[in-house]
Amino acid sequence: MGVPLSGTISMLGLAQEALNGTYGSGTINGPISMYDLINSGNAGSGETYPAINQNCLPNPANRSYSSFTASIYSQFNCVNVFYLGSLGSLTNGSQLYSSNGGATNLTAGNYYVCDNITVFGCTENCAFFTINSSNVVTANSAGVCCP
């Protein structure tokens, strides 16, 4: 059925859709946990919810990693970049990954940040950094923001 495009959205309706595919009808044993609806399972719910789109990040939710998007200088497509910690603590020696949880390495090279965020002290898509084949930042734009 799917979640309606208009009107009030409810946790009960979302739970009904996730469990039965019937938004707005069906029995749900409470409580309803948003974490379980997103990540599957029954850690805090009265029902066991199925896994949803595992290709959508962050799924399962891993709140230890921060993320932003960046691109290798010679390419135009931005990729997700993940860091174990807060983005404000990024510096040379930090390890970056292309998956939430650190399981997948980025391609070594020179990157620029696609997001309009502050990373390495630079904002407005001007931050840049270099990573080596071990996913370690070896240089960054601190102090000289736009190349």
Secondary structure, 3 states (H helix, E strand, C coil): CCCCCCCCCCHHHHHHHHHHCCCCCCCCCCCCCHHHHHHCECCCCCCCECCCCCCCCCCCCCCCEEEEEEEECCCCCCEEEEEECCHHHCCCCCEEECCCCCCCECCCEEEEECCCCCECCECCCCCEEEECCCCEEEEECCCCCCC
